[in-house]
Amino acid sequence: MAKRVLAAVGAVLCGAGVLVGTDRTAAEALPAEPVAGVGPCLSDPAPVHEGLLGKTVEVPIPYPVVTVDPGPPKENATRVQMELPSDPCVNPCPDLTDGPTAAPNLLEQLGIPQLRLRPQPFHFAFPNPDQPELPPAPEPAAPPIDSAPQSPARPAPPVGQVREVAKLTGENSVNRTDKRWQVMGTDLGIMWESAPGEVAVAFGDTVGHDFHPPGGFGNDWRSNLLAFSTDTALGDGLTIDRFVTDSRCHAVELLSSKKLDNVEITTIPTSGFALGDRQYMSYMSIRTWNALPGTFHTNYGGIAYSDDHGQTWTKDAHARWDNIFGVSNFQVTSMVPQGDYVYMFGTPNTRLGSVGLARVPKDQVLNTTAYQYWRDGSWTPVGGFASATPIVDAPAGELSVRYDAARGVWQMSYLDTVKAGIVVRESDSPQGLWSPSVVTVSALQYPEIYGGFIHPWSTAEDLYFTISTWNDYNVYLMHASMD
């Protein structure tokens, strides 16, 4: 299983050298010391952050394989509704999650990481002539050209104290996801309001038993997961009510992938939103993680939808932005409904590109010909997605954008590899001008950090967001006081 070790490590190394000597803000407070017994079960030890090396270091050894592209992977449509015990300390599936505990070996006792060499096929695939017939494409649209000047730049966001609230996933987390849903290691934690009073939380590549960080190494690999939360008291963490599951205590992969390195290794969520009874999820089809340091290569960025409240999903065959020559924009997107439109903020593959912008009427989300791209002061379909003018300069990775309706202000969070940290900026319009960026969490505090996905119920005073780190390979909720 090819993972994002080069991307994550490269992103931090790329920026860490630049960060030294820059002004450090008050936002760069050290993480709060975890309190013993934090979480649903007081007998759980407080979670601690893993070291950069970890107890086990897995090194993939690529070797070439010639094959035929198998075509679209089959989706797992099995769903099982699961009732959790009322007592959060009770493990609902000890037969599945409580394996034998191995005694530490000599290397562990000496603090020396165990090295695992793992052969991994790198595929060169011939096209499959037996491709399924695609459904009809939407009727071509002819959107107009509309003027869209930029608004004056806002001041830099007033980020004050930043603290780590809670570990949300994995062992000894507030949600005990390892015991309840066999989610030992995962990342991202992308949130959107899926219904009034409910938030959906999408995760990326996930592993179960034999999870061994750093990185997402282990067994029971799932490319993506989806959970739901109704927790409004975020000061002590975000409580997950349920995952979408396909069997007892097992969170299911929603958007399947071929899992063939250099063909399609995985499919990763990038954002989500709800319009009426339909849920939408933007995602990227990853060809390979094994690109240059700090980079990865996509096949396309796409949109999937669900009409059963996130239980099953359909990847729309036409709502895709192909990665032409590996440099196309809108491969990694954050989509936000506001007014009559859905706005799509996007970057090329990697964490090193600039941010482009598009919009589409809410009733045309799956019709790529209906999109207008912001270019030099106008919304225009002319030139397509290759013509979008950057609204935020590179480098920007893993965008998260929200519209704060209470203030009428747009917020953007992303990984800035030059500043080596998660930054936030604001604007009075989606096309900007955007404010200067302010670091919320630095790689000096959390080495190998990425993510930075904003909770939709954040306020003018309290900014909640999730981060992931490669060394922990789990998701944490952070809080920034906006003074």
Secondary structure, DSSP 8 states (H G I E B T S, - for coil): ---SHHHHHHHHHHHHHHHTTS---TT--------TT-SS-TTS-------SS-SEEEEEEEEEEEEE---S-------------SSTTS-S-HHHH--------HHHHTT--EEEEEEEEEEEEE--S----------------EE-----------EEEEEEEEE-SSTT-TT-HHHHS---B--EEEEEEEETTEEEEEE-SBB-TT--SSSS-SSS-BS-EEEEE----GGG-----EE-EEETTEE--SS----BTTTB-EEEEEEEEEETTEEEEEEEEEEES-SSTT--EEEEEEEEEESSTTSS-EEEEEEEEE-GGG--S-SEEEEEEETTEEEEEEE-SSS-EEEEEEEEEGGGTT-GGG-EEEETTEEE-TTGGGG---SEEEEEEEEEEEEETTTTEEEEEEEETTTTEEEEEEESSTT------EEEEETTTSTTEEEEEE-TT--SSEEEEEEEETTT-SEEEEEEEE-
